[in-house]
Amino acid sequence: MIRHVGVAVCLIAAHVFVGCSKPERPKTEPTFPVSGTVTIDGKPTPGVKVWMFKEAEAPGYVDPVLGAPHMGETGADGKFQITTYNTGDGAPVGDYVFGFFWQGNPKVVPFAIPDEVPVDRAAAGFNRKYGDPTRTGIKVKVEEGKSADLGVLDLKTK
């Protein structure tokens, strides 16, 4: 009986020591701030998803749900900060291209068929134009020790 208790205590102790060890953190690259302001047709626009991809690795299509390795979203004033690991930390050194996604106004079609998502035609045109980061022409070079401010990006729906 004492032998069984001893074995049980050893197993519990082993489990506690293994379970309490700190997991290894994944290696991260240093990041540098990247920010800007998005206006659509001259107006600061909240809720625009801003995607950043290394230029050599940019896909032709971005799933709005999955996003990008470096991304941000505009606030009420249209301003955004890119996040890679922690909110607003920026991106590692490199050459990047941008893609954008805008939900638009979901109330545009108030009496839509229940199984269909209402479509804001202006947003649909915007997403066709700016959703492919290889075609937007918007680029930034992130350099060590420097912030990158893209200024105001006035994007158009037409």
C-alpha positions in Angstrom: 0.0 0.0 0.0 2.8 2.4 0.9 4.5 1.6 -2.3 1.4 2.5 -4.3 1.1 5.9 -2.5 4.8 6.5 -3.2 4.3 5.9 -6.9 1.2 8.1 -7.0 3.1 10.9 -5.2 5.9 10.6 -7.7 3.5 10.7 -10.7 1.7 13.7 -9.4 5.0 15.6 -8.7 6.2 14.8 -12.2 3.0 16.0 -13.7 3.2 19.3 -11.7 6.8 19.9 -12.7 6.1 19.3 -16.4 2.8 21.3 -16.3 4.4 24.3 -14.6 7.3 24.7 -16.9 7.2 27.8 -19.1 6.6 27.1 -22.8 9.2 28.4 -25.2 8.2 31.6 -26.8 8.4 31.6 -30.6 11.3 33.6 -32.0 10.1 37.1 -33.1 11.8 39.7 -35.3 12.1 43.2 -34.1 9.3 45.4 -35.3 9.1 49.1 -36.2 5.9 51.3 -36.2 3.9 51.6 -39.4 0.9 53.9 -39.4 -1.3 56.1 -41.6 -4.8 57.3 -42.3 -7.3 55.9 -44.8 -9.9 58.1 -46.3 -12.4 56.9 -48.9 -13.5 59.5 -51.4 -12.0 62.1 -49.1 -13.7 61.1 -45.9 -11.9 59.3 -42.9 -13.5 55.9 -42.8 -13.7 53.6 -39.8 -13.5 49.8 -40.1 -11.2 49.5 -43.1 -9.0 46.4 -42.7 -5.4 47.3 -43.7 -3.2 44.3 -44.8 0.5 44.4 -45.2 2.5 41.6 -47.0 6.2 41.3 -47.7 6.4 42.3 -51.4 8.0 39.1 -52.5 5.3 37.0 -50.7 2.1 38.9 -51.5 -0.9 36.8 -52.6 -3.2 37.9 -55.3 -6.2 37.4 -53.1 -6.7 37.9 -49.3 -9.4 36.2 -47.4 -11.0 39.0 -45.2 -11.5 36.5 -42.4 -7.9 35.3 -42.3 -6.3 38.7 -43.0 -2.6 39.1 -43.2 0.6 38.5 -41.1 0.8 42.3 -40.5 -2.5 44.1 -40.3 -4.5 47.0 -38.7 -8.0 48.5 -38.8 -9.0 52.1 -39.1 -10.6 53.9 -36.2 -13.3 56.6 -36.5 -10.7 59.1 -37.6 -9.4 56.8 -40.4 -6.1 56.2 -38.6 -4.5 52.8 -38.3 -1.4 51.2 -36.8 0.0 47.9 -38.1 0.2 45.0 -35.7 2.4 41.9 -36.1 2.8 40.4 -32.6 1.4 43.0 -30.2 -1.2 45.8 -30.8 0.4 48.6 -32.8 4.0 47.2 -32.7 4.5 47.6 -36.5 6.3 45.2 -38.8 9.8 43.8 -39.3 12.3 45.4 -41.6 11.4 44.8 -45.3 9.6 46.0 -48.4 5.8 45.7 -48.1 2.7 46.1 -50.2 -0.8 46.9 -49.0 -4.3 45.5 -49.5 -7.5 46.8 -48.0 -11.0 45.5 -47.2 -14.0 47.6 -46.4 -17.3 46.2 -45.2 -19.1 49.4 -46.3 -22.6 50.2 -45.0 -24.5 47.0 -44.1 -27.7 48.9 -44.0 -27.6 49.8 -47.7 -30.1 47.0 -48.6 -32.5 47.1 -45.6 -34.9 44.5 -47.1 -32.4 42.0 -48.4 -33.3 38.3 -48.7 -32.6 36.8 -45.3 -30.1 34.3 -46.7 -28.1 36.9 -48.5 -25.7 39.5 -47.0 -26.7 43.0 -48.0 -24.1 44.4 -50.4 -22.9 47.9 -50.4 -22.0 48.4 -54.1 -19.5 51.2 -53.3 -17.7 48.8 -50.9 -17.8 45.9 -53.4 -16.1 48.2 -56.0 -13.6 49.4 -53.4 -12.7 45.8 -52.5 -12.2 44.8 -56.2 -9.9 47.7 -56.6 -7.9 47.5 -53.4 -8.3 43.9 -52.2 -5.3 42.5 -54.2 -2.1 43.7 -52.5 -0.1 43.0 -55.7 -2.1 45.6 -57.7 -2.8 48.5 -55.3 0.6 50.2 -55.9 0.8 51.2 -52.2 4.1 50.2 -50.8 6.3 51.0 -47.8 9.9 50.2 -46.8 10.2 49.4 -43.1 13.7 50.3 -41.9 15.5 49.4 -38.7 15.0 52.0 -36.0 12.6 54.2 -38.0 8.8 54.7 -38.0 7.0 54.5 -41.3 4.0 56.9 -41.6 2.2 56.5 -44.9 0.3 59.8 -44.3 -3.2 60.0 -45.8 -4.1 57.3 -48.3 -7.2 58.7 -50.2 -8.7 55.6 -51.7 -11.5 55.9 -54.2 -14.7 53.8 -54.7 -14.8 54.6 -58.4 
